[in-house]
Amino acid sequence: MEQAINAYQTISVSPEFREAARLRELARHNEATALRHAEEKGMEKGMEKGMEKGMEKGREEIARNMLRSGFSVDQIASLSGLDVVKIKTLAETEH
């Protein structure tokens, strides 16, 4: 056992061994950084899509309320940002 420990200590102080260990650690660090970056980007995209969907649903709900209140399709399109075809589809589902 003592012989193995001595062999390890001799090898581990060599510049080649230290350089190989440094490169392994650098590779692990780079991989972890890349994974963290990919995860953050994925979360950002997911949140953006969720917000876009939520905003679209909100505009649709406002358009439905405006239809019920007697606004014209053109007025709703102008105020909500929804296109006329979408508003007409919403109007059809209201009846």
C-alpha contacts under 8 A as a table, 3 or more apart, distances in Angstrom:
res1	aa1	res2	aa2	distance
1	M	4	A	5.14
1	M	5	I	6.35
2	E	5	I	5.08
2	E	6	N	6.15
3	Q	6	N	5.12
3	Q	7	A	6.16
4	A	7	A	5.03
4	A	8	Y	6.15
5	I	8	Y	5.11
5	I	9	Q	6.17
6	N	9	Q	5.12
6	N	10	T	6.13
7	A	10	T	5.12
7	A	11	I	6.17
8	Y	11	I	5.13
8	Y	12	S	5.89
9	Q	12	S	5.14
9	Q	13	V	6.36
10	T	13	V	5.70
10	T	14	S	6.96
11	I	14	S	5.46
11	I	17	F	6.60
12	S	17	F	5.64
12	S	18	R	6.56
13	V	17	F	6.99
13	V	18	R	6.84
14	S	17	F	5.36
14	S	18	R	6.38
15	P	18	R	5.13
15	P	19	E	6.01
16	E	19	E	5.12
16	E	20	A	6.15
17	F	20	A	5.15
17	F	21	A	6.17
18	R	21	A	5.07
18	R	22	R	6.06
19	E	22	R	4.98
19	E	23	L	6.14
20	A	23	L	5.13
20	A	24	R	6.22
21	A	24	R	5.12
21	A	25	E	6.23
22	R	25	E	5.15
22	R	26	L	6.10
23	L	26	L	4.95
23	L	27	A	6.10
24	R	27	A	5.13
24	R	28	R	6.29
25	E	28	R	5.10
25	E	29	H	6.15
26	L	29	H	5.02
26	L	30	N	6.09
27	A	30	N	5.11
27	A	31	E	6.14
28	R	31	E	5.19
28	R	32	A	6.17
29	H	32	A	5.15
29	H	33	T	6.11
30	N	33	T	5.06
30	N	34	A	6.10
31	E	34	A	5.11
31	E	35	L	6.16
32	A	35	L	5.13
32	A	36	R	6.11
33	T	36	R	5.12
33	T	37	H	6.11
34	A	37	H	5.11
34	A	38	A	6.14
35	L	38	A	5.08
35	L	39	E	6.10
36	R	39	E	5.08
36	R	40	E	6.19
37	H	40	E	5.14
37	H	41	K	6.21
38	A	41	K	5.14
38	A	42	G	6.10
39	E	42	G	5.05
39	E	43	M	6.17
40	E	43	M	5.10
40	E	44	E	6.18
41	K	44	E	5.06
41	K	45	K	6.19
42	G	45	K	5.19
42	G	46	G	6.11
43	M	46	G	5.06
43	M	47	M	6.10
44	E	47	M	5.18
44	E	48	E	6.11
45	K	48	E	5.08
45	K	49	K	6.15
46	G	49	K	5.21
46	G	50	G	6.11
47	M	50	G	4.98
47	M	51	M	6.05
48	E	51	M	5.13
48	E	52	E	6.09
49	K	52	E	5.06
49	K	53	K	6.11
50	G	53	K	5.15
50	G	54	G	6.05
51	M	54	G	4.95
51	M	55	M	6.00
52	E	55	M	5.15
52	E	56	E	6.14
53	K	56	E	5.10
53	K	57	K	6.16
54	G	57	K	5.10
54	G	58	G	6.13
55	M	58	G	4.95
55	M	59	R	6.19
56	E	59	R	5.13
56	E	60	E	6.19
57	K	60	E	5.04
57	K	61	E	6.18
58	G	61	E	5.09
58	G	62	I	6.22
59	R	62	I	5.09
59	R	63	A	6.08
59	R	80	S	6.05
59	R	81	G	7.83
59	R	82	L	7.28
60	E	63	A	4.97
60	E	64	R	6.19
60	E	82	L	7.77
60	E	87	I	7.87
60	E	90	L	7.61
61	E	64	R	5.05
61	E	65	N	6.29
62	I	65	N	5.06
62	I	66	M	6.14
62	I	80	S	7.57
63	A	66	M	4.97
63	A	67	L	6.12
63	A	76	I	6.14
63	A	80	S	6.80
63	A	87	I	6.93
63	A	90	L	7.87
64	R	67	L	5.03
64	R	68	R	6.27
64	R	90	L	6.67
64	R	91	A	7.16
64	R	94	E	7.59
65	N	68	R	5.08
65	N	69	S	6.21
66	M	69	S	4.89
66	M	70	G	6.32
66	M	71	F	5.43
66	M	76	I	6.81
67	L	70	G	5.21
67	L	71	F	5.43
67	L	72	S	7.08
67	L	73	V	7.60
67	L	76	I	7.80
67	L	91	A	6.85
68	R	71	F	7.63
71	F	75	Q	6.23
71	F	76	I	6.48
72	S	75	Q	5.16
72	S	76	I	6.25
73	V	76	I	5.13
73	V	77	A	6.09
73	V	84	V	6.43
73	V	87	I	6.44
73	V	88	K	7.07
74	D	77	A	5.05
74	D	78	S	6.13
74	D	84	V	6.85
75	Q	78	S	5.13
75	Q	79	L	6.18
76	I	79	L	5.17
76	I	80	S	5.65
76	I	81	G	7.83
76	I	82	L	7.60
76	I	87	I	7.58
77	A	80	S	5.40
77	A	81	G	5.46
77	A	82	L	5.14
77	A	83	D	5.63
77	A	84	V	5.82
77	A	87	I	7.18
78	S	81	G	5.93
78	S	82	L	7.72
82	L	86	K	6.55
82	L	87	I	6.78
83	D	86	K	5.45
83	D	87	I	6.45
84	V	87	I	5.08
84	V	88	K	6.12
85	V	88	K	5.12
85	V	89	T	6.22
86	K	89	T	5.05
86	K	90	L	6.25
87	I	90	L	4.96
87	I	91	A	6.10
88	K	91	A	4.88
88	K	92	E	6.20
89	T	92	E	5.13
89	T	93	T	6.44
90	L	93	T	5.21
90	L	94	E	6.35
91	A	94	E	5.11
91	A	95	H	6.86
92	E	95	H	5.62
